[in-house]
């Protein structure tokens, strides 16, 4: 066969490729292997009709003639069709996973056996081939069933191979008569409790099938019956040999069955735990479920037809193994009943544990009792499970489950690894696990107690087995968790040392020692956290070794820490300080090493407490006479009690601190001597407190009696009013407040009476104090102009005070009389406030500036409008306030008293306006004063040169500054008219009155004087500039003609002179004079301040004069330029050479000195 070229393989290729979804290349690779080609060749050329295909992960598609035992995936079985002449017809079956073996068995029963039976009837097979093939196929089927049962965890009872020999069965049937068969049948029917249904030999056949449609079975029975009826005689020896062979095979089968079933029945689940395994409940649940399944499977096999054949043969031959088979059947039945009972009662436990597995770990603690209740119900309800061994095993499994859940909940190696980062959350998880496991043990004890109580009421067995058998593994795991928890707790304690700071003489050194201990501990924590094992695994002893080393180092660190603590306690001068130190290290005080070193320190502290008590007693005797010197602002009795309280508090604080130290250090009781001494000091202070309270009560009673009889007010000459006994009353009220706060001071009648009326007296005192203050303010603050207006109000106040002088502190009606005085005071106080407001308004005018400078620092053209509007508003407010005061005083407008009051206000207003105007005029005088103005000009004019008028000021001094100042002064006086007149008896406005004021007139005159002075200085300035007058007054052309005629300008009065044409030097002289004057004018100041206040702008004059000088200079230079042009033209004409008037070179140099630029054509000719 040439692999893939064989056309006979095409149907198989298509089937296999479709089933396994193979590529064509995969099929070619499969056919190319020799082992696969051999299997295909034998399948196509031999009567073996079964061919198996399966996929291997490493080698791909494989083929075999037998079932592949190692196949874990799908198996494809190809067989020839059963029809005659269908050599090219194939049948394919697929099996997946564990169903492959079942498919093989079914294939043998449904395909192979019918084919062999059909072939056995044909004549094409050699004699004996078909029976041998049938035997081989039966063995193959039995082997497949054994493997299949093992795969499913079942026990398969293989039938004897002899049952496949039909000849032996026929000889056995021939030997066994109908009577024997009938006897066997009757005997079998009498055994109603057995599992054998019909062991008579007539039921024996080759296949063991009870199907009436099986043609082979019918043919065999008919053949046997025919042989028997015809009297067929078989050789006796051959018959005996066949029966012996069949019996021996059945007996061996029974022995094998007994061994298989006995081994299975003897399996005990509790043996797994005794073998040091740690199963969980789910494994036991699976065990009993599978056990029940296997027992039912065995029971079904014992009830099968082949088992009935074996039983019939053994019983017919009276074999001793027939009884063994009966026992086996009975044991299996009992096992089924036991497994059913246990499986039924284990179901509630299984359901509850399934719920537990679905819970969060936080919920496990609350459900352990329910789990134990289910186990208790299993104990009391099951017939076969109520055995200590099985219950102990189940409880151990539950413990193992909780151990497993706990380890899954905890972070494994990180349980210790988190010590170097954040151990807090993990510590909480560890505590939760410990609490959950301890709750599990507590639930067991409660269930055990409950079963004992039920045993007393009903005959229910109780759990008498020791608890350590149940919690052996759990206790080991719990101890490991407790060790881990202790590591976390110690680590958390050491971490608190990071912030520990000690004070005192050796505080720095001790703090350094603590920090060194802390750093060394961090090193040990890092070493422990670096352990690679799982700390939650109690069987891992590596962690135990690491933990032992860790505790050894921690013990050494604690020893060093105790030394620091002892030294810190020695340095403490007070017990309170020692208590603070102990509180700082409280988290280490329960450690054994610390406990061993504490007694000497406690003894020293006890001596220190006794010394503190002695100092307290000494201070008491030395300071008890005058303790109030320390409390100067409270009553003497309160001071004594406060001092006594401090001493008692100090004593109690010392004892409390020492008790705190003892409680933190182990709870040792106080020494009797120390207690006795403390009681003595406390009793001494208690006696002093009692005597002080008694003395204070007596003194307070006397003071209260004096106050109750005291009058309310007293008048000191001449008109000053005071509250009578103010200081004494305040002192008594203060003592009453301290007594109420202190407590324990007995109050006598007067003190009790005053205490009850304390609130009323306090209110009376407040009202009376206000009344007295109002009276003193009204009388003492009255103005002369106001007294005539308040005579009636003063009389009302005097009447009220006369009534108050006759009353004491417990009299009624004080409030009403005080309200009258307060009303009078209110109206007068409001009127005086209005007067103060008016006075403030008038005085505020003195700060206003009517005259202000503008942006260029010169005086503005008028007074400030905003200030004028404000003054006018103030005047209106003054009138309004006077009307308000008239109403408050209830005054008559025509009364002399009111007219005098208005005149008083009028004087204040006029004074304010006077200060306003005085400030404005003083501003003018100061601004016009050279020494006070600071060089800042007040007004400005300009000096101009006009053709018609010559040199003039613009504006003129008379028309400009003089008129401006007069206008300003008029506006300043006009501000006085903005305020309406307050007085009704004085005529005219305030402006008229102010114009007559001598001070203002003097200031006005001073301004006019400054104006005259500046006019004189301005004339001097103008006269000084007349030296340049000839420049703008002379006729330039006439003067120039005289210069051309005489070589110089003629002097004033000179009519004629000798004609002498000017030379170049004459031109140079005149031009130089003009340049000098121009330079002088240029350097004149553009601004001049006269008298320090009038600014003169010289710029217009300077500009105009420089323009005139330039015209004069241009007149001379133009002549020279024309002369130079003519000279240059003559120089270019030979006939005119030598006739030039001036030297050309000197002329050009003079023009350059004069700043004249030559024209371009002239400059070109010079080139």
FIDOPA-548604 format. One line per 10 residues: number of its first residue (from 1); their letters; for each residue y, x negated, z of C-alpha. Coordinates in steps of 0.25 Angstrom, whole numbers. Layout:
! FIDOPA-548604
NUM	a	Y/X/Z | ...
END
This chain:
! FIDOPA-548604
1	xxxxxxxxxx	0/0/0 | 13/-6/-4 | 22/-1/6 | 33/8/2 | 28/9/-13 | 16/17/-9 | 19/32/-14 | 10/37/-3 | 20/33/8 | 32/40/2
11	xxxxxxxxxx	30/53/10 | 28/45/23 | 41/37/19 | 49/49/17 | 44/56/30 | 46/43/39 | 60/40/33 | 64/55/35 | 59/55/50 | 65/41/54
21	xxxxxxxxxx	77/42/45 | 74/28/39 | 81/21/28 | 72/17/16 | 74/2/20 | 67/5/33 | 55/11/26 | 53/-1/17 | 54/-10/29 | 44/-1/36
31	xxxxxxxxxx	34/-2/24 | 36/-17/23 | 29/-20/36 | 14/-23/35 | 11/-15/48 | 17/-3/43 | 11/-4/29 | -3/-5/35 | -1/8/43 | 4/15/31
41	xxxxxxxxxx	-8/10/23 | -18/14/33 | -12/28/35 | -12/30/20 | -26/25/17 | -34/29/30 | -38/43/36 | -28/40/48 | -18/50/45 | -7/46/56
51	xxxxxxxxxx	4/36/54 | 15/34/64 | 29/30/62 | 39/25/72 | 52/17/73 | 53/4/81 | 67/-1/86 | 63/-15/81 | 54/-14/70 | 58/-1/63
61	xxxxxxxxxx	48/10/57 | 33/7/61 | 21/14/57 | 7/15/64 | -6/23/63 | -6/25/78 | 4/31/87 | 15/21/91 | 14/20/106 | 27/12/107
71	xxxxxxxxxx	35/22/99 | 47/28/107 | 54/35/96 | 50/45/85 | 36/43/79 | 32/49/65 | 17/52/63 | 13/54/48 | -1/60/45 | -8/65/33
81	xxxxxxxxxx	-8/80/30 | -21/87/34 | -23/95/21 | -34/90/11 | -29/82/-1 | -15/79/5 | -16/64/5 | -1/63/3 | 3/74/13 | 8/69/26
91	xxxxxxxxxx	12/75/40 | 23/69/48 | 26/71/63 | 38/65/72 | 37/62/86 | 49/57/95 | 48/50/108 | 37/54/118 | 32/65/108 | 26/55/99
101	xxxxxxxxxx	13/55/107 | 12/70/108 | 14/71/93 | 3/61/91 | -6/69/99 | -2/82/92 | -4/75/79 | -18/71/82 | -22/85/87 | -15/93/75
111	xxxxxxxxxx	-17/84/64 | -27/73/66 | -38/81/72 | -38/92/62 | -38/82/51 | -50/75/57 | -57/88/59 | -55/91/45 | -59/78/40 | -71/78/48
121	xxxxxxxxxx	-76/90/40 | -74/83/27 | -84/75/21 | -75/64/17 | -75/57/30 | -87/48/35 | -96/52/46 | -90/49/60 | -76/46/55 | -69/59/59
131	xxxxxxxxxx	-75/59/73 | -70/45/75 | -57/48/70 | -56/60/79 | -60/52/91 | -49/41/87 | -39/52/86 | -43/58/99 | -41/45/106 | -28/43/99
141	xxxxxxxxxx	-23/57/104 | -28/54/118 | -21/40/118 | -8/47/113 | -9/58/124 | -11/47/135 | 1/40/130 | 9/53/129 | 6/57/143 | 10/43/148
151	xxxxxxxxxx	23/44/141 | 26/57/147 | 21/53/161 | 9/61/161 | -6/59/163 | -15/61/151 | -30/64/154 | -37/59/142 | -49/67/138 | -63/59/136
161	xxxxxxxxxx	-65/53/122 | -79/59/122 | -73/73/120 | -70/68/106 | -85/67/103 | -89/80/98 | -104/76/97 | -105/72/112 | -98/86/115 | -108/93/106
171	xxxxxxxxxx	-120/86/113 | -114/90/127 | -113/104/122 | -127/104/117 | -132/98/131 | -124/108/138 | -130/122/137 | -122/135/138 | -127/137/152 | -121/124/157
181	xxxxxxxxxx	-108/128/149 | -108/141/156 | -111/135/169 | -100/126/168 | -91/137/164 | -95/146/176 | -93/135/186 | -80/132/180 | -75/146/182 | -79/146/196
191	xxxxxxxxxx	-69/135/199 | -56/143/198 | -47/132/204 | -51/121/194 | -43/117/182 | -56/117/173 | -55/130/164 | -68/129/156 | -77/117/157 | -89/123/149
201	xxxxxxxxxx	-94/114/138 | -91/124/127 | -77/120/128 | -79/106/124 | -73/102/110 | -68/89/103 | -53/92/104 | -53/100/117 | -45/111/111 | -47/125/115
211	xxxxxxxxxx	-41/130/102 | -50/141/95 | -44/137/82 | -49/123/82 | -60/123/71 | -66/111/75 | -69/116/89 | -75/129/83 | -84/121/74 | -88/112/85
221	xxxxxxxxxx	-92/124/94 | -99/131/83 | -106/118/79 | -111/116/94 | -115/131/95 | -123/130/82 | -130/118/86 | -133/124/99 | -138/137/93 | -147/130/83
231	xxxxxxxxxx	-154/122/94 | -148/108/90 | -155/97/98 | -147/84/100 | -154/72/105 | -155/72/120 | -151/57/121 | -139/58/112 | -135/71/120 | -136/64/133
241	xxxxxxxxxx	-128/52/128 | -117/61/123 | -116/69/136 | -116/57/144 | -105/51/135 | -96/64/136 | -98/65/151 | -95/50/153 | -82/52/145 | -78/64/153
251	xxxxxxxxxx	-81/57/167 | -72/45/163 | -61/55/158 | -62/62/172 | -61/48/179 | -49/44/170 | -42/58/173 | -45/57/188 | -39/43/188 | -27/47/180
261	xxxxxxxxxx	-24/59/188 | -27/53/201 | -17/42/198 | -7/52/195 | -9/61/207 | -9/49/216 | 5/45/211 | 15/47/223 | 30/47/221 | 33/42/235
271	xxxxxxxxxx	25/29/231 | 37/25/223 | 46/25/235 | 36/18/243 | 35/7/232 | 50/4/235 | 55/11/223 | 68/20/224 | 66/32/216 | 76/44/215
281	xxxxxxxxxx	73/59/216 | 73/61/201 | 61/51/200 | 53/59/210 | 57/72/203 | 52/66/190 | 40/62/197 | 36/75/202 | 40/82/189 | 31/72/181
291	xxxxxxxxxx	20/73/191 | 20/88/189 | 20/87/174 | 9/77/174 | 0/85/183 | 2/97/174 | -1/89/162 | -14/84/169 | -17/98/173 | -16/102/159
301	xxxxxxxxxx	-25/91/154 | -36/95/165 | -35/109/160 | -36/105/145 | -49/107/137 | -53/93/137 | -52/92/152 | -61/105/152 | -71/98/143 | -72/86/152
311	xxxxxxxxxx	-73/95/164 | -84/103/157 | -92/91/153 | -91/85/168 | -95/98/174 | -106/101/164 | -112/87/167 | -110/89/182 | -101/76/183 | -95/72/196
321	xxxxxxxxxx	-82/70/188 | -81/85/186 | -77/86/201 | -67/74/199 | -61/82/188 | -60/94/197 | -53/86/208 | -44/81/197 | -40/94/193 | -38/99/207
331	xxxxxxxxxx	-29/87/211 | -20/89/198 | -18/104/202 | -14/100/216 | -5/89/210 | 2/100/201 | 4/109/213 | 10/97/221 | 19/93/210 | 24/107/207
341	xxxxxxxxxx	28/109/221 | 35/96/223 | 42/98/209 | 47/112/213 | 52/108/227 | 59/95/221 | 67/103/212 | 78/107/222 | 79/92/226 | 80/88/212
351	xxxxxxxxxx	91/98/208 | 99/94/220 | 98/79/217 | 102/83/203 | 114/89/208 | 117/77/217 | 116/68/204 | 127/76/197 | 136/75/209 | 147/65/212
361	xxxxxxxxxx	144/55/223 | 155/62/232 | 146/74/232 | 133/68/236 | 137/67/251 | 138/82/252 | 125/85/245 | 115/76/252 | 112/87/262 | 108/96/251
371	xxxxxxxxxx	99/86/245 | 92/84/258 | 91/99/259 | 83/100/246 | 74/89/251 | 72/97/264 | 68/109/256 | 59/101/247 | 52/96/260 | 50/110/266
381	xxxxxxxxxx	47/117/253 | 37/108/246 | 22/108/249 | 20/94/244 | 33/87/246 | 34/89/261 | 29/75/264 | 37/64/270 | 33/54/260 | 38/62/248
391	xxxxxxxxxx	51/67/255 | 54/53/260 | 53/48/245 | 62/59/240 | 72/56/251 | 71/42/247 | 73/46/233 | 86/54/236 | 91/42/244 | 88/33/232
401	xxxxxxxxxx	96/43/223 | 108/43/233 | 107/28/233 | 107/28/217 | 119/38/217 | 127/29/227 | 125/17/219 | 129/24/207 | 141/29/214 | 145/15/219
411	xxxxxxxxxx	150/5/210 | 139/-5/212 | 143/-19/212 | 158/-15/213 | 155/-10/227 | 158/-24/231 | 166/-28/220 | 177/-19/223 | 180/-26/236 | 189/-36/229
421	xxxxxxxxxx	197/-24/222 | 198/-10/228 | 186/-7/238 | 192/6/243 | 186/16/233 | 172/9/233 | 172/9/248 | 174/24/248 | 163/26/238 | 154/17/247
431	xxxxxxxxxx	157/26/259 | 154/38/251 | 140/33/247 | 137/29/262 | 142/43/267 | 133/50/256 | 121/42/259 | 123/44/274 | 125/59/271 | 111/58/264
441	xxxxxxxxxx	104/52/277 | 111/63/286 | 107/74/277 | 92/69/278 | 93/69/293 | 99/83/293 | 88/88/284 | 78/81/293 | 84/88/305 | 84/101/298
451	xxxxxxxxxx	69/100/294 | 66/97/309 | 73/109/313 | 65/117/302 | 52/111/307 | 55/117/321 | 56/131/315 | 46/130/304 | 34/121/301 | 42/113/291
461	xxxxxxxxxx	39/98/291 | 51/89/294 | 55/75/290 | 48/66/300 | 49/54/291 | 59/43/295 | 72/43/288 | 72/28/286 | 61/30/275 | 70/39/268
471	xxxxxxxxxx	83/31/269 | 77/17/267 | 84/14/254 | 96/23/257 | 98/15/270 | 97/2/263 | 108/7/253 | 116/13/263 | 116/0/271 | 121/-8/259
481	xxxxxxxxxx	132/2/257 | 136/1/271 | 137/-14/269 | 145/-12/257 | 154/-3/264 | 156/-13/276 | 160/-23/266 | 171/-14/260 | 176/-10/274 | 177/-25/278
491	xxxxxxxxxx	183/-28/265 | 194/-17/267 | 196/-23/281 | 198/-37/276 | 208/-32/265 | 217/-27/276 | 219/-41/280 | 228/-43/267 | 240/-36/274 | 238/-41/288
501	xxxxxxxxxx	250/-49/294 | 251/-53/308 | 264/-56/315 | 267/-65/327 | 267/-79/330 | 254/-82/323 | 256/-70/313 | 257/-79/300 | 245/-88/304 | 236/-76/307
511	xxxxxxxxxx	240/-69/295 | 236/-81/286 | 223/-81/294 | 221/-66/290 | 224/-68/276 | 215/-80/275 | 204/-71/281 | 207/-60/270 | 207/-70/259 | 193/-76/263
521	xxxxxxxxxx	188/-61/264 | 193/-59/250 | 185/-71/245 | 172/-65/252 | 175/-51/246 | 176/-57/232 | 163/-64/234 | 156/-52/239 | 162/-43/227 | 157/-53/217
531	xxxxxxxxxx	142/-50/221 | 135/-46/208 | 125/-37/215 | 125/-22/217 | 129/-20/232 | 124/-6/231 | 109/-11/228 | 103/-12/242 | 91/-20/236 | 100/-31/231
541	xxxxxxxxxx	101/-41/242 | 111/-50/235 | 122/-41/240 | 117/-42/254 | 118/-58/254 | 132/-57/248 | 135/-47/259 | 130/-56/270 | 138/-67/266 | 150/-58/265
551	xxxxxxxxxx	148/-53/279 | 147/-67/284 | 160/-71/278 | 167/-58/283 | 162/-61/297 | 169/-75/297 | 182/-68/292 | 181/-58/303 | 180/-70/313 | 192/-76/307
561	xxxxxxxxxx	200/-63/308 | 196/-61/322 | 203/-74/325 | 215/-70/318 | 215/-56/326 | 213/-63/339 | 225/-73/337 | 234/-61/333 | 230/-54/345 | 234/-66/354
571	xxxxxxxxxx	247/-67/347 | 251/-52/350 | 261/-51/362 | 259/-36/363 | 247/-27/363 | 254/-18/352 | 254/-31/343 | 240/-33/346 | 237/-19/343 | 244/-20/329
581	xxxxxxxxxx	235/-33/326 | 223/-26/330 | 226/-14/321 | 229/-24/310 | 215/-29/311 | 208/-15/315 | 199/-15/303 | 192/-28/309 | 191/-24/323 | 177/-17/322
591	xxxxxxxxxx	171/-30/316 | 160/-36/325 | 167/-50/324 | 180/-44/328 | 174/-36/340 | 168/-49/346 | 182/-56/346 | 191/-45/352 | 188/-44/367 | 196/-57/370
601	xxxxxxxxxx	208/-51/362 | 207/-38/369 | 207/-45/383 | 220/-52/379 | 226/-39/375 | 222/-32/388 | 230/-43/395 | 242/-41/386 | 242/-26/389 | 242/-29/404
611	xxxxxxxxxx	254/-38/402 | 261/-27/394 | 259/-17/405 | 265/-28/415 | 277/-30/407 | 279/-15/406 | 279/-13/421 | 288/-25/423 | 298/-19/413 | 297/-6/420
621	xxxxxxxxxx	301/-11/433 | 312/-20/428 | 319/-10/419 | 316/4/426 | 330/5/433 | 338/4/420 | 330/7/408 | 342/15/402 | 349/2/397 | 339/2/386
631	xxxxxxxxxx	343/17/382 | 358/18/383 | 359/30/374 | 350/40/382 | 350/46/396 | 345/37/407 | 333/45/410 | 329/45/396 | 331/30/395 | 322/28/407
641	xxxxxxxxxx	311/37/401 | 313/31/387 | 311/17/394 | 299/22/402 | 293/28/389 | 294/15/382 | 287/8/393 | 276/18/393 | 275/18/378 | 274/3/378
651	xxxxxxxxxx	263/3/389 | 256/14/381 | 257/7/368 | 252/-6/374 | 239/2/379 | 238/9/366 | 239/-4/358 | 228/-10/367 | 219/3/366 | 221/2/351
661	xxxxxxxxxx	216/-13/351 | 204/-9/359 | 201/3/351 | 201/-5/338 | 194/-17/345 | 182/-8/350 | 187/2/359 | 186/-6/372 | 192/2/384 | 204/-3/392
671	xxxxxxxxxx	202/-12/404 | 204/-4/418 | 214/-14/422 | 223/-12/410 | 222/3/411 | 226/3/426 | 238/-6/423 | 242/3/411 | 241/15/420 | 250/9/431
681	xxxxxxxxxx	261/6/421 | 260/19/414 | 261/26/428 | 273/17/432 | 280/22/419 | 276/36/422 | 282/36/436 | 295/31/431 | 296/41/420 | 294/52/430
691	xxxxxxxxxx	305/47/440 | 314/45/428 | 312/59/423 | 315/65/437 | 328/57/439 | 333/61/425 | 330/75/428 | 339/75/441 | 351/68/434 | 350/77/423
701	xxxxxxxxxx	351/89/432 | 364/84/438 | 370/81/425 | 367/94/419 | 373/102/431 | 386/94/429 | 386/98/415 | 384/112/417 | 396/113/426 | 405/106/417
711	xxxxxxxxxx	417/112/409 | 417/112/394 | 430/106/391 | 441/98/397 | 456/94/393 | 461/80/394 | 476/79/394 | 484/82/386 | 475/90/375 | 462/83/373
721	xxxxxxxxxx	450/92/375 | 436/86/379 | 422/92/382 | 420/92/397 | 409/83/401 | 405/79/387 | 398/66/391 | 391/72/402 | 386/84/394 | 381/75/382
731	xxxxxxxxxx	374/66/392 | 367/78/398 | 363/84/385 | 358/70/381 | 349/70/393 | 344/84/390 | 340/79/376 | 333/67/381 | 326/76/392 | 321/86/382
741	xxxxxxxxxx	316/74/373 | 310/67/385 | 302/78/392 | 297/77/405 | 310/78/413 | 311/89/422 | 325/97/420 | 332/103/432 | 340/116/432 | 353/111/427
751	xxxxxxxxxx	346/102/417 | 337/113/412 | 349/123/411 | 357/113/403 | 345/110/394 | 343/124/391 | 357/126/387 | 358/112/380 | 359/118/366 | 370/128/370
761	xxxxxxxxxx	377/117/378 | 376/107/366 | 382/118/356 | 393/121/366 | 396/106/367 | 396/104/352 | 406/116/351 | 414/112/363 | 415/98/357 | 420/103/344
771	xxxxxxxxxx	430/112/351 | 436/101/359 | 436/92/347 | 443/103/339 | 453/105/350 | 456/90/351 | 458/89/335 | 467/101/334 | 476/97/346 | 475/82/344
781	xxxxxxxxxx	477/82/329 | 489/92/328 | 501/88/320 | 515/90/324 | 517/99/313 | 504/107/315 | 506/110/330 | 515/122/328 | 505/128/319 | 493/127/328
791	xxxxxxxxxx	499/131/342 | 491/144/342 | 477/137/338 | 480/127/349 | 482/138/359 | 469/144/355 | 461/131/357 | 468/130/371 | 463/144/375 | 449/140/370
801	xxxxxxxxxx	448/127/378 | 453/134/391 | 441/143/390 | 432/132/387 | 437/124/400 | 431/135/409 | 417/135/403 | 405/126/406 | 393/122/396 | 385/134/399
811	xxxxxxxxxx	396/144/396 | 396/154/384 | 407/156/374 | 410/142/371 | 406/143/356 | 416/154/354 | 428/147/360 | 424/134/352 | 424/142/339 | 439/146/341
821	xxxxxxxxxx	443/132/343 | 435/127/331 | 441/138/323 | 455/133/327 | 451/118/324 | 445/122/311 | 458/128/305 | 467/117/311 | 458/106/306 | 458/112/292
831	xxxxxxxxxx	473/113/292 | 474/98/296 | 464/94/286 | 473/101/276 | 485/93/281 | 477/80/280 | 474/84/266 | 489/86/263 | 492/73/269 | 481/66/261
841	xxxxxxxxxx	487/72/248 | 501/68/251 | 497/54/256 | 488/53/243 | 500/53/235 | 504/40/240 | 493/34/232 | 496/40/219 | 502/32/207 | 512/41/200
851	xxxxxxxxxx	516/29/191 | 505/21/184 | 504/11/173 | 499/14/159 | 488/6/152 | 498/-5/148 | 502/-6/163 | 516/0/160 | 521/12/168 | 517/25/163
861	xxxxxxxxxx	527/34/157 | 526/44/168 | 520/47/182 | 505/50/182 | 502/65/178 | 489/65/185 | 495/61/198 | 506/71/197 | 496/82/194 | 488/78/207
871	xxxxxxxxxx	501/78/215 | 504/92/211 | 490/96/214 | 491/90/228 | 504/97/230 | 498/111/227 | 486/107/237 | 496/104/248 | 502/118/246 | 489/124/247
881	xxxxxxxxxx	485/116/260 | 498/120/267 | 494/134/264 | 480/132/270 | 486/126/282 | 495/137/284 | 484/147/284 | 476/138/294 | 487/137/303 | 490/152/302
891	xxxxxxxxxx	505/147/300 | 517/156/296 | 524/150/283 | 538/153/289 | 535/147/303 | 541/134/307 | 528/128/311 | 523/130/297 | 536/125/290 | 535/112/299
901	xxxxxxxxxx	520/110/295 | 524/111/280 | 536/101/282 | 526/92/288 | 517/93/276 | 529/92/267 | 533/79/273 | 519/73/270 | 519/78/256 | 533/72/254
911	xxxxxxxxxx	528/59/260 | 517/59/250 | 526/61/238 | 535/50/243 | 524/40/244 | 520/45/229 | 533/42/224 | 536/30/232 | 523/24/226 | 527/27/212
921	xxxxxxxxxx	541/21/213 | 536/9/221 | 526/7/209 | 539/7/200 | 546/-3/209 | 534/-12/211 | 531/-12/196 | 546/-16/193 | 546/-27/203 | 543/-41/198
931	xxxxxxxxxx	535/-45/210 | 527/-33/211 | 524/-29/197 | 515/-41/194 | 521/-42/180 | 516/-29/175 | 526/-22/167 | 530/-8/170 | 538/-4/158 | 539/-11/144
941	xxxxxxxxxx	550/-13/133 | 551/-21/120 | 562/-31/115 | 565/-28/101 | 574/-35/90 | 581/-24/82 | 590/-26/70 | 601/-17/75 | 601/-19/90 | 595/-33/91
951	xxxxxxxxxx	587/-36/103 | 584/-23/111 | 573/-18/121 | 565/-6/117 | 566/3/124 | 579/-1/131 | 579/-4/146 | 587/8/148 | 580/18/139 | 566/13/142
961	xxxxxxxxxx	562/8/156 | 574/14/164 | 572/28/158 | 557/27/160 | 558/23/175 | 568/34/178 | 558/44/172 | 546/38/180 | 554/39/193 | 558/54/190
971	xxxxxxxxxx	543/57/187 | 539/50/200 | 549/59/208 | 544/71/200 | 530/69/207 | 536/74/220 | 539/87/214 | 524/90/210 | 521/93/225 | 527/107/230
981	xxxxxxxxxx	535/106/243 | 527/109/255 | 538/112/265 | 545/125/264 | 558/121/271 | 561/109/262 | 568/111/248 | 566/104/235 | 553/97/231 | 548/83/235
991	xxxxxxxxxx	554/76/223 | 568/79/228 | 565/74/242 | 558/62/237 | 570/58/228 | 578/57/240 | 569/47/247 | 575/34/249 | 563/26/246 | 560/32/233
1001	xxxxxxxxxx	575/31/229 | 575/16/233 | 562/14/224 | 569/21/212 | 581/12/214 | 573/0/214 | 567/4/200 | 581/6/194 | 585/-8/199 | 572/-14/193
1011	xxxxxxxxxx	576/-7/180 | 590/-13/180 | 584/-27/183 | 575/-26/171 | 586/-22/162 | 594/-34/165 | 582/-43/163 | 579/-37/150 | 594/-40/145 | 591/-54/149
1021	xxxxxxxxxx	579/-55/141 | 586/-49/128 | 598/-59/130 | 589/-71/131 | 584/-67/117 | 597/-67/110 | 595/-82/107 | 588/-77/95 | 598/-67/91 | 604/-75/79
1031	xxxxxxxxxx	591/-74/72 | 592/-59/70 | 607/-58/71 | 611/-69/60 | 611/-66/45 | 599/-75/40 | 604/-76/25 | 618/-80/30 | 613/-90/39 | 604/-96/28
1041	xxxxxxxxxx	615/-97/18 | 623/-105/28 | 611/-114/30 | 610/-116/16 | 625/-119/15 | 627/-127/27 | 613/-132/30 | 614/-124/44 | 618/-111/49 | 633/-110/53
1051	xxxxxxxxxx	636/-109/67 | 643/-97/73 | 658/-98/70 | 655/-109/59 | 661/-103/46 | 660/-115/37 | 653/-128/36 | 650/-139/26 | 640/-135/16 | 627/-143/17
1061	xxxxxxxxxx	615/-137/11 | 603/-138/21 | 593/-149/20 | 578/-147/22 | 580/-152/37 | 590/-140/39 | 579/-131/34 | 569/-137/43 | 579/-136/55 | 582/-121/53
1071	xxxxxxxxxx	567/-118/51 | 563/-126/64 | 574/-118/72 | 567/-105/67 | 553/-110/70 | 558/-113/84 | 564/-100/87 | 551/-93/81 | 543/-101/91 | 552/-98/103
1081	xxxxxxxxxx	551/-83/99 | 536/-83/98 | 535/-88/112 | 543/-77/118 | 535/-68/127 | 531/-55/121 | 532/-47/134 | 542/-49/145 | 542/-42/158 | 555/-40/164
1091	xxxxxxxxxx	557/-38/180 | 542/-38/180 | 541/-23/175 | 548/-22/161 | 540/-27/150 | 548/-32/137 | 540/-33/124 | 546/-45/117 | 536/-44/105 | 545/-35/96
1101	xxxxxxxxxx	557/-45/98 | 548/-57/95 | 542/-52/83 | 555/-48/77 | 562/-61/80 | 551/-69/74 | 552/-61/62 | 567/-65/61 | 564/-79/63 | 554/-79/52
1111	xxxxxxxxxx	564/-73/43 | 574/-85/46 | 563/-95/44 | 558/-89/31 | 573/-89/25 | 573/-105/27 | 558/-107/22 | 560/-98/10 | 572/-107/5 | 564/-119/7
1121	xxxxxxxxxx	552/-113/0 | 561/-110/-12 | 567/-124/-12 | 553/-130/-12 | 549/-121/-23 | 561/-125/-31 | 558/-140/-28 | 544/-139/-33 | 548/-133/-46 | 559/-144/-48
1131	xxxxxxxxxx	548/-154/-45 | 539/-149/-56 | 551/-150/-66 | 555/-164/-70 | 569/-160/-74 | 572/-154/-60 | 566/-165/-51 | 575/-170/-40 | 583/-158/-39 | 576/-152/-27
1141	xxxxxxxxxx	584/-149/-14 | 573/-152/-4 | 562/-161/-3 | 550/-153/-7 | 540/-159/2 | 549/-158/15 | 552/-143/11 | 537/-140/10 | 534/-147/23 | 545/-139/30
1151	xxxxxxxxxx	540/-126/24 | 526/-129/30 | 532/-132/44 | 539/-118/43 | 526/-112/40 | 529/-108/26 | 517/-108/16 | 520/-112/2 | 517/-102/-10 | 505/-105/-18
1161	xxxxxxx	513/-109/-31 | 521/-118/-23 | 509/-125/-16 | 503/-126/-30 | 515/-133/-36 | 515/-143/-24 | 500/-146/-27
END
